[in-house]
């Protein structure tokens, strides 16, 4: 057990949050990082215990084209500013991890500049992949080289070169000695060399106890990266997709199936999120804004380490644009949100969930057991040392009743609403309000919880038309629909619930088999945009990319064919480019 197993992360993209210029002219440092010092108290107030901040180091533009790994970007300030910022976080009990952009450098990095100057005679020639003096590029260098993502701005490092490995490991040692950083999020980890990652893991064990390595991986069998030799965790894009689409489609089967799919990979402590600096804000992504509540209840209670992207706790919008991510990375002033925990229902919910998570070890370490599943209601347990915590969510516009197997106690309390229910016959009968969720814990020695408003308004029109909510009773006088009792279901409700169940079953067996057969006969047009490809074309294209990196095992093929979600496959394919 380490600090990161219990962590609740806050994620900051500093160049965006501070409003730094889009281009670095390498002039005198401007200490914009110091404007983030007031955010530390906010991070603590909403219950986060760790901060992922980056990219931080000198670069020419968005931060991922590194110029100097040992110098804070001059648009953010000086190394002393960063040292003081990390120390201020530590004083508040907040761990800090940096972005480690080790797959590629920018063109202004010293090794690449040396190749430009000395060409074939450069001692850094083998620091990069496939440097070819018979080629050229749009910068008219008189040579070509391997890049990341199709961008020659990002020059791919040769991670199998021992000099490169030693240099990056020294960078990590420097970050720890200079800034006292607690871990690193590895950019583009899904294309990093595995021997290189093993070297990073050995360095992590050397520099600091419980130093955390978390990698950016889009899709695949996460256990390839998360194990005792390479990384401690990776980004859980599979759950990210399921959380928003499972609500938009009123399909909790997708979320439950994804959790089982991930559990089959092993006991992995994945980095869970609903949005970040590369994807649309969750408030924008949700068709029904009221689903903000059940989405975040699941984020904080499903297996894994939860993370909040700066600003999303306020329910701000952010739509991804074709040629820019600026709208996902806005400048914000914390003073504009000074009373958000008291007045903003989104922020109040996040703060309440942070408190519950911190005081409920079962949510960090407990086993997972599905208790009830329909397309619109979902319940599961997290069990630890004889303590059962029960989570219920409801994506329907009406309240729903649930009868669920309880733990060995006399009474449960809902940590968000304050409802109390007695255990009768080994079960609890609870009511979950429309478009909401609840975390039920054994009453008694647990901390007292203040009820929080979790009803998230949908639109301005909906707010105007909204009727005052009637209080939801744990044992209402007027019976509500009990999704466990077949006698209380109408034929229509049965049909509605059975269809997603059949769909989920097909997803796990027949659909994957059909998809595999279809994909085998597909010819992929290399000029076709991923967004325009069919599911079968995307699967075949992903397998082809995998084959370029080495043998494709049957398990890897299964992982690809099991994924039948178009948007998810598009993101996966783009990660290779």
PyMOL commands that set and color helices and strands:
alter all, ss='L'
color gray80, all
select helices_A, chain A and resi 3-5+14-17+32-45+79-91+110-121+125-127+162-179+189-191+194-207+222-224+237-248+252-263+282-285+289-301+312-314+326-328+334-337+340-343+345-358+362-365+460-465+486-488+491-508+510-520+530-532+535-548+554-562+566-574
alter helices_A, ss='H'
color red, helices_A
select strands_A, chain A and resi 9-12+50-53+57-59+66-72+95-100+104-105+147-148+151-156+183-186+212-215+233-234+271-273+305-309+367-373+377-384+387-394+400-405+411-414+420-422+427-432+436-442
alter strands_A, ss='S'
color yellow, strands_A
deselect
rebuild
show_as cartoon
